[in-house]
Amino acid sequence: MDEHASVCPGDDILRGAKAIAVFIGATERQAFYKCERRHVPAFKEGDQWCMRKSRYLRDIEEKEDSA
């Protein structure tokens, strides 16, 4: 089995609006807004926004395929 074939769940999760912002190329405020409005597949852990990189990329691919 290829050790690079799987992603460790901890490496896949972005924690906090700032980390999400860096990943999606937005400001921290824009990322927070997108999380609140469900424009990105984010979820809350306590009071912190989190998002799986893999889920975000899959959503983007689905949007591209349907366009």
KATA-V919299 format. One record per helix or strand of 3 or more residues. SS is the DSSP state (~ for helix, > for strand). FROM is the first residue (numbers start at 1). LEN is the number of residues. If there is no record, write none. Layout:
ss=<SS | SS>
from=<FROM | FROM>
len=<LEN | LEN>
//
This chain:
ss=<~ | > | ~ | ~ | > | > | ~>
from=<9 | 13 | 17 | 28 | 42 | 48 | 53>
len=<4 | 3 | 8 | 9 | 4 | 5 | 14>
//
